[in-house]
Amino acid sequence: MNDYSKLTGEEQGIFISALSDYVRASLVRRMEMVDRWRLATQDGASCQVREKTFSENRSE
């Protein structure tokens, strides 16, 4: 289980922003977000996918 308190201030900001996006998203978009999260947490790929997802969200 991940511990939110161990995140840096910047990571906490990203997490809260992503959570806010998730809450406002449609069901289909939520499913896409969960799929991306699952991909990001497999095989140490979290940094690469997280950066891509974050930049994509900024351009939407």
N, CA, C and O of each residue as an XYZ file, in Angstrom:
240
protein
N       0.845     -1.184      0.000
C       0.000      0.000      0.000
C       0.893      1.250      0.000
O       1.884      1.309      0.728
N       0.550      2.208     -0.788
C       1.321      3.448     -0.854
C       0.952      4.373      0.300
O      -0.189      4.391      0.761
N       1.932      5.137      0.753
C       1.723      6.062      1.860
C       1.812      7.490      1.322
O       2.893      7.957      0.961
N       0.682      8.172      1.269
C       0.610      9.534      0.742
C       1.575     10.472      1.455
O       2.135     11.375      0.834
N       1.772     10.268      2.739
C       2.627     11.170      3.518
C       4.095     11.096      3.114
O       4.867     11.998      3.440
N       4.492     10.043      2.414
C       5.889      9.908      1.990
C       6.176     10.634      0.674
O       7.328     10.699      0.246
N       5.159     11.173      0.041
C       5.348     11.899     -1.212
C       5.935     13.279     -0.938
O       5.693     13.876      0.110
N       6.711     13.774     -1.901
C       7.213     15.143     -1.789
C       6.052     16.106     -2.017
O       4.975     15.688     -2.440
N       6.260     17.368     -1.746
C       5.220     18.368     -1.975
C       4.760     18.398     -3.420
O       3.563     18.488     -3.694
N       5.713     18.323     -4.350
C       5.371     18.324     -5.777
C       4.558     17.081     -6.137
O       3.570     17.178     -6.864
N       4.967     15.919     -5.633
C       4.243     14.681     -5.911
C       2.835     14.722     -5.323
O       1.891     14.225     -5.938
N       2.691     15.308     -4.143
C       1.363     15.443     -3.543
C       0.474     16.333     -4.406
O      -0.711     16.048     -4.577
N       1.038     17.407     -4.948
C       0.281     18.290     -5.830
C      -0.189     17.578     -7.082
O      -1.329     17.748     -7.513
N       0.699     16.773     -7.668
C       0.346     16.002     -8.864
C      -0.747     14.995     -8.530
O      -1.693     14.819     -9.298
N      -0.615     14.336     -7.385
C      -1.607     13.353     -6.960
C      -2.980     14.000     -6.779
O      -3.980     13.476     -7.272
N      -3.035     15.115     -6.088
C      -4.307     15.801     -5.848
C      -4.916     16.278     -7.168
O      -6.128     16.187     -7.363
N      -4.083     16.780     -8.062
C      -4.564     17.219     -9.373
C      -5.148     16.043    -10.152
O      -6.218     16.158    -10.750
N      -4.443     14.917    -10.142
C      -4.926     13.725    -10.847
C      -6.217     13.210    -10.219
O      -7.134     12.798    -10.929
N      -6.291     13.232     -8.904
C      -7.501     12.786     -8.215
C      -8.682     13.690     -8.564
O      -9.796     13.209     -8.775
N      -8.441     14.978     -8.622
C      -9.483     15.929     -8.992
C      -9.963     15.676    -10.424
O     -11.163     15.700    -10.696
N      -9.010     15.432    -11.339
C      -9.367     15.106    -12.725
C     -10.208     13.835    -12.779
O     -11.184     13.754    -13.525
N      -9.818     12.848    -11.983
C     -10.523     11.567    -11.961
C     -11.969     11.749    -11.492
O     -12.891     11.188    -12.084
N     -12.160     12.516    -10.451
C     -13.498     12.726     -9.890
C     -14.415     13.405    -10.906
O     -15.602     13.088    -10.973
N     -13.879     14.328    -11.690
C     -14.696     15.065    -12.665
C     -14.871     14.326    -13.990
O     -15.701     14.719    -14.810
N     -14.101     13.262    -14.210
C     -14.096     12.576    -15.507
C     -15.330     11.694    -15.696
O     -15.980     11.276    -14.737
N     -15.625     11.430    -16.965
C     -16.702     10.499    -17.294
C     -16.253      9.078    -16.942
O     -15.074      8.835    -16.685
N     -17.196      8.155    -16.933
C     -16.872      6.767    -16.609
C     -15.837      6.198    -17.583
O     -14.903      5.514    -17.163
N     -15.996      6.471    -18.865
C     -15.051      5.970    -19.865
C     -13.662      6.542    -19.618
O     -12.669      5.816    -19.662
N     -13.593      7.828    -19.362
C     -12.300      8.476    -19.097
C     -11.672      7.922    -17.823
O     -10.456      7.739    -17.760
N     -12.491      7.654    -16.807
C     -11.967      7.067    -15.567
C     -11.329      5.711    -15.841
O     -10.263      5.398    -15.312
N     -11.990      4.913    -16.671
C     -11.445      3.594    -16.999
C     -10.102      3.730    -17.715
O      -9.178      2.960    -17.451
N      -9.990      4.706    -18.619
C      -8.721      4.957    -19.304
C      -7.643      5.370    -18.302
O      -6.499      4.922    -18.393
N      -8.009      6.213    -17.360
C      -7.050      6.678    -16.357
C      -6.557      5.514    -15.494
O      -5.368      5.426    -15.188
N      -7.466      4.628    -15.108
C      -7.083      3.467    -14.300
C      -6.166      2.552    -15.103
O      -5.184      2.037    -14.569
N      -6.478      2.348    -16.375
C      -5.613      1.522    -17.227
C      -4.211      2.106    -17.314
O      -3.228      1.370    -17.238
N      -4.109      3.412    -17.471
C      -2.793      4.061    -17.525
C      -2.047      3.912    -16.210
O      -0.838      3.683    -16.190
N      -2.785      4.045    -15.106
C      -2.164      3.891    -13.793
C      -1.624      2.477    -13.628
O      -0.515      2.284    -13.129
N      -2.413      1.488    -14.050
C      -1.955      0.094    -13.948
C      -0.701     -0.124    -14.781
O       0.237     -0.786    -14.337
N      -0.682      0.432    -15.987
C       0.524      0.332    -16.818
C       1.713      1.007    -16.145
O       2.827      0.483    -16.164
N       1.475      2.146    -15.565
C       2.546      2.930    -14.947
C       3.150      2.235    -13.742
O       4.318      2.458    -13.420
N       2.384      1.408    -13.079
C       2.881      0.771    -11.860
C       3.447     -0.619    -12.111
O       3.805     -1.317    -11.163
N       3.534     -1.031    -13.363
C       4.115     -2.327    -13.710
C       5.540     -2.151    -14.204
O       5.840     -1.208    -14.935
N       6.407     -3.054    -13.806
C       7.773     -3.153    -14.335
C       8.580     -1.866    -14.248
O       9.394     -1.603    -15.133
N       8.384     -1.065    -13.226
C       9.195      0.130    -13.040
C       8.993      1.207    -14.079
O       9.850      2.077    -14.236
N       7.884      1.173    -14.792
C       7.643      2.141    -15.864
C       6.914      3.378    -15.373
O       6.519      4.212    -16.188
N       6.725      3.525    -14.080
C       5.874      4.597    -13.561
C       6.344      5.986    -13.965
O       5.515      6.835    -14.293
N       7.635      6.239    -13.951
C       8.128      7.581    -14.279
C       7.823      7.939    -15.726
O       7.361      9.045    -16.008
N       8.075      7.018    -16.641
C       7.861      7.290    -18.059
C       6.389      7.551    -18.342
O       6.053      8.540    -18.993
N       5.518      6.691    -17.868
C       4.093      6.847    -18.152
C       3.537      8.050    -17.412
O       2.706      8.779    -17.953
N       3.984      8.268    -16.178
C       3.487      9.409    -15.399
C       3.799     10.712    -16.119
O       2.939     11.589    -16.205
N       5.022     10.855    -16.642
C       5.392     12.082    -17.348
C       4.548     12.263    -18.594
O       4.092     13.371    -18.878
N       4.334     11.195    -19.339
C       3.534     11.273    -20.552
C       2.093     11.653    -20.204
O       1.514     12.543    -20.826
N       1.529     10.985    -19.224
C       0.147     11.263    -18.834
C      -0.006     12.688    -18.343
O      -0.966     13.370    -18.702
N       0.937     13.147    -17.520
C       0.866     14.501    -16.984
C       0.919     15.528    -18.110
O       0.151     16.491    -18.103
N       1.819     15.334    -19.080
C       1.927     16.297    -20.172
C       0.696     16.249    -21.070
O       0.270     17.279    -21.592
N       0.123     15.063    -21.252
C      -1.096     14.960    -22.053
C      -2.248     15.687    -21.368
O      -3.031     16.375    -22.022
N      -2.348     15.532    -20.051
C      -3.424     16.198    -19.314
C      -3.285     17.712    -19.387
O      -4.290     18.420    -19.442
N      -2.063     18.216    -19.388
C      -1.832     19.660    -19.440
C      -2.274     20.238    -20.783
O      -2.661     21.404    -20.855
N      -2.221     19.429    -21.852
C      -2.560     19.944    -23.178
C      -4.046     19.814    -23.492
O      -4.512     20.375    -24.484
N      -4.802     19.086    -22.666
C      -6.240     18.897    -22.937
C      -7.062     20.091    -22.529
O      -8.283     20.085    -22.692
